[in-house]
Amino acid sequence: MDLSASLAAVSIRSMSDVRRAAEALRDIALRCSGLHVIAADNIASKTPMEDADGNILAADVFGWTGENEHWWKDSKLALSSPLSRACRYESEVFWANAQGFHTRQPNPYLDEMSLENFEKRALTKASIVVPLHLPFGQIGAVCYVSRDPERTDMSAEYEQWADMLALLSHRFVAGYVKAHRTRRWLPCDCQLTKREVECLRWASIGKTDKEISLILSRSHATVRFHIQNAGEKLNAVNRSQTIFKAAQLGYLGAAA
């Protein structure tokens, strides 16, 4: 399979490209041992992916038309499914079944995640999953499931197709998000200073201005100034939103 041609086929530059790109991804997945696509651009949103005319891709393109196949209508799925939950803790493509999460590298977070009632909660017995960590903290996911609903082992498909599907999934969903996003939630080209980031990092783990001033050997007023100044740059209305927006832009990183 020509990877360059496949990437071009699933690329999206505007909403008018969405349906064509979705159809290309569907057809490629079918050629990969008959896989079926489940795509979500944002696992925190209840809004399904749509084409330029408002048609839901899951039904109109990816073929989830059965009476019990309208998975996007399950408002609790992103919170209850072990697949979507795993995408919050893993960034590389993996496959999963009731026996566990199968990843390229060990991930202790996934090892401790409950797989009780896996099929009921995941709506499948096994799936290849591509987590998509996008700008501003958005997480998407594309799952590939077998056309055989009884399949519980996808190790062969994973070894053969996972890396290619990961590239195609990212290209498709990232393009969709850019084409679909019309409102800017964060200021453009916002640059925080080293001191502002330092203060916000401590604030993000619950330290007060007084505690931060002792840690950094700076005055209480200086700490407050840096946090307020960062808030103005981020167009934040309060301390909590300042921390949230800074985290969305990747300034704060993960806790050590």
C-alpha positions as CSV (number, residue, x, y, z in Angstrom):
1,M,0.0,0.0,0.0
2,D,1.4,3.4,-1.0
3,L,1.7,5.4,2.2
4,S,2.2,8.7,0.5
5,A,-0.9,8.3,-1.7
6,S,-2.8,7.1,1.4
7,L,-1.8,10.1,3.4
8,A,-2.9,12.4,0.6
9,A,-6.2,10.6,0.3
10,V,-7.1,11.2,4.0
11,S,-5.8,14.8,4.2
12,I,-8.3,17.5,4.9
13,R,-7.8,21.2,4.1
14,S,-11.4,22.4,4.3
15,M,-14.8,21.0,5.4
16,S,-15.5,20.2,1.7
17,D,-12.7,17.6,1.9
18,V,-14.1,15.7,4.9
19,R,-16.4,13.2,3.3
20,R,-13.9,12.3,0.6
21,A,-11.1,11.8,3.2
22,A,-13.4,9.8,5.5
23,E,-14.3,7.5,2.6
24,A,-10.6,7.0,1.8
25,L,-9.9,6.1,5.4
26,R,-12.9,3.6,5.4
27,D,-11.6,2.0,2.2
28,I,-8.0,1.7,3.5
29,A,-9.2,0.1,6.7
30,L,-11.3,-2.4,4.7
31,R,-8.2,-3.4,2.8
32,C,-6.3,-3.9,6.1
33,S,-7.9,-7.3,6.9
34,G,-11.4,-5.9,6.7
35,L,-11.2,-3.4,9.6
36,H,-14.1,-1.1,10.6
37,V,-13.5,2.5,11.6
38,I,-14.8,4.3,14.7
39,A,-13.5,7.9,14.8
40,A,-13.9,10.7,17.3
41,D,-12.1,14.1,17.0
42,N,-12.7,14.9,20.7
43,I,-13.5,12.2,23.3
44,A,-14.7,15.0,25.7
45,S,-17.4,16.2,23.2
46,K,-20.8,14.7,22.6
47,T,-20.8,16.1,19.0
48,P,-20.1,13.4,16.4
49,M,-17.8,14.1,13.4
50,E,-19.8,15.4,10.4
51,D,-19.2,16.3,6.8
52,A,-19.8,19.7,5.3
53,D,-23.5,19.0,4.9
54,G,-23.9,17.9,8.5
55,N,-24.1,14.2,7.8
56,I,-22.7,12.1,10.7
57,L,-19.7,10.2,9.4
58,A,-20.1,7.3,11.7
59,A,-23.4,6.4,10.0
60,D,-23.1,7.8,6.5
61,V,-19.5,6.9,5.7
62,F,-18.2,4.4,8.3
63,G,-21.3,2.2,8.1
64,W,-22.5,2.1,11.7
65,T,-26.2,1.9,10.7
66,G,-27.5,-1.0,12.8
67,E,-30.1,-0.4,15.5
68,N,-27.6,-1.0,18.2
69,E,-24.6,0.5,16.5
70,H,-25.2,4.2,17.1
71,W,-22.3,4.4,19.6
72,W,-22.0,8.2,19.3
73,K,-25.4,8.6,21.0
74,D,-24.1,7.0,24.2
75,S,-23.2,10.1,26.3
76,K,-21.4,8.0,28.9
77,L,-19.1,6.2,26.5
78,A,-16.1,8.5,26.7
79,L,-16.1,8.2,30.5
80,S,-17.0,4.5,30.8
81,S,-15.2,2.8,27.9
82,P,-11.7,1.5,28.8
83,L,-10.6,2.4,25.2
84,S,-11.3,6.1,25.5
85,R,-10.0,6.2,29.1
86,A,-6.8,4.6,28.0
87,C,-6.3,7.3,25.4
88,R,-5.9,9.8,28.3
89,Y,-2.8,7.8,29.5
90,E,-1.3,6.5,26.3
91,S,-0.1,8.3,23.1
92,E,1.0,5.4,21.0
93,V,-1.2,3.0,19.0
94,F,-2.2,0.0,21.0
95,W,-4.7,-2.9,20.9
96,A,-6.9,-4.1,23.7
97,N,-9.2,-6.9,24.7
98,A,-10.6,-8.3,27.9
99,Q,-7.2,-9.7,28.8
100,G,-5.4,-6.3,28.7
101,F,-3.9,-3.4,26.8
102,H,-1.2,-4.4,24.4
103,T,1.3,-1.6,23.8
104,R,4.7,-1.2,22.2
105,Q,6.2,-0.2,25.5
106,P,5.1,-0.9,29.1
107,N,2.5,1.6,30.6
108,P,1.8,1.1,34.3
109,Y,-1.2,3.4,34.1
110,L,-2.9,0.9,31.7
111,D,-1.9,-2.1,33.8
112,E,-3.9,-0.7,36.7
113,M,-7.0,0.1,34.7
114,S,-10.1,-2.0,35.2
115,L,-11.2,-4.2,32.3
116,E,-14.3,-5.6,34.1
117,N,-17.2,-6.0,31.7
118,F,-14.8,-5.0,28.8
119,E,-17.1,-5.9,25.9
120,K,-20.1,-4.1,27.4
121,R,-18.2,-1.0,28.2
122,A,-16.0,-0.9,25.0
123,L,-18.8,-2.1,22.7
124,T,-16.4,-4.5,21.1
125,K,-14.4,-7.6,22.1
126,A,-11.1,-6.3,20.7
127,S,-9.9,-3.1,19.0
128,I,-6.8,-1.4,17.6
129,V,-6.8,2.1,19.1
130,V,-5.0,5.2,17.9
131,P,-4.9,8.0,20.6
132,L,-4.6,11.4,19.1
133,H,-3.2,14.1,21.4
134,L,-3.9,17.3,19.6
135,P,-3.1,21.0,20.3
136,F,-4.8,22.7,23.3
137,G,-5.1,19.5,25.2
138,Q,-7.7,18.0,22.9
139,I,-7.7,14.2,22.7
140,G,-9.2,12.3,19.8
141,A,-9.2,8.6,19.0
142,V,-9.7,6.3,16.1
143,C,-10.5,2.7,16.7
144,Y,-10.3,-0.2,14.3
145,V,-12.4,-3.2,14.9
146,S,-12.8,-6.5,13.1
147,R,-15.8,-7.1,10.9
148,D,-16.1,-10.4,12.8
149,P,-17.8,-9.4,16.1
150,E,-16.4,-12.5,17.8
151,R,-12.7,-11.7,17.2
152,T,-10.9,-11.3,20.5
153,D,-7.3,-11.3,19.2
154,M,-6.1,-8.5,16.9
155,S,-2.3,-9.0,17.4
156,A,-1.8,-10.0,13.7
157,E,-3.5,-6.9,12.4
158,Y,-1.7,-4.8,15.0
159,E,1.7,-6.0,13.9
160,Q,1.0,-5.5,10.2
161,W,-1.1,-2.3,10.1
162,A,-0.9,-0.4,13.4
163,D,1.9,2.1,12.5
164,M,0.4,2.9,9.1
165,L,-3.1,3.3,10.6
166,A,-1.7,5.6,13.3
167,L,-0.2,8.0,10.7
168,L,-3.4,8.0,8.6
169,S,-5.6,8.5,11.7
170,H,-3.6,11.5,12.8
171,R,-3.6,13.1,9.4
172,F,-7.4,12.6,9.1
173,V,-8.4,13.8,12.5
174,A,-5.9,16.7,12.8
175,G,-7.1,18.0,9.4
176,Y,-10.7,17.7,10.5
177,V,-10.1,19.6,13.7
178,K,-8.3,22.4,11.9
179,A,-11.0,22.7,9.3
180,H,-13.8,22.4,11.8
181,R,-12.5,24.9,14.4
182,T,-13.9,28.3,13.8
183,R,-13.5,29.9,17.2
184,R,-10.2,30.8,18.8
185,W,-10.2,29.9,22.5
186,L,-6.6,30.9,23.1
187,P,-4.6,34.0,22.1
188,C,-2.2,33.6,19.2
189,D,1.5,33.5,19.7
190,C,1.3,33.8,23.5
191,Q,4.7,33.7,25.1
192,L,5.1,33.3,28.9
193,T,8.3,34.2,30.7
194,K,10.4,31.7,32.7
195,R,9.2,33.2,36.0
196,E,5.6,33.2,34.9
197,V,5.8,29.5,34.0
198,E,7.6,28.7,37.2
199,C,5.0,30.3,39.4
200,L,2.1,28.7,37.4
201,R,3.7,25.2,37.8
202,W,3.7,25.5,41.5
203,A,0.2,27.0,41.5
204,S,-1.0,24.1,39.3
205,I,-0.1,21.6,42.1
206,G,-2.0,23.6,44.7
207,K,0.6,25.9,46.2
208,T,-0.6,29.3,47.4
209,D,1.1,32.6,46.5
210,K,2.7,32.7,49.9
211,E,4.0,29.1,49.6
212,I,5.4,29.9,46.1
213,S,7.1,33.0,47.4
214,L,8.9,30.9,50.0
215,I,9.9,28.2,47.5
216,L,11.2,30.7,44.9
217,S,12.6,33.2,47.4
218,R,10.6,35.9,45.9
219,S,8.1,38.3,47.6
220,H,4.4,37.5,47.8
221,A,3.7,40.5,45.6
222,T,6.2,39.4,42.9
223,V,4.6,35.9,42.7
224,R,1.1,37.5,42.4
225,F,2.4,39.9,39.7
226,H,3.8,37.0,37.6
227,I,0.6,35.0,37.8
228,Q,-1.6,38.0,37.0
229,N,0.6,39.0,34.1
230,A,0.4,35.5,32.7
231,G,-3.4,35.7,33.0
232,E,-3.5,38.9,31.0
233,K,-1.4,37.3,28.2
234,L,-3.7,34.3,28.2
235,N,-6.9,36.4,28.3
236,A,-7.9,34.5,31.5
237,V,-10.6,35.7,33.8
238,N,-9.1,34.3,37.0
239,R,-6.2,32.2,38.5
240,S,-7.9,28.8,37.7
241,Q,-8.4,29.7,34.1
242,T,-4.9,31.0,33.8
243,I,-3.5,27.6,35.0
244,F,-5.9,25.8,32.7
245,K,-5.0,27.8,29.6
246,A,-1.3,27.5,30.3
247,A,-1.7,23.7,30.6
248,Q,-3.5,23.6,27.3
249,L,-0.6,25.3,25.7
250,G,1.9,22.8,27.2
251,Y,3.7,25.2,29.5
252,L,3.1,23.3,32.7
253,G,3.9,19.7,31.6
254,A,3.2,16.6,33.7
255,A,3.8,16.5,37.4
256,A,7.1,14.8,38.3
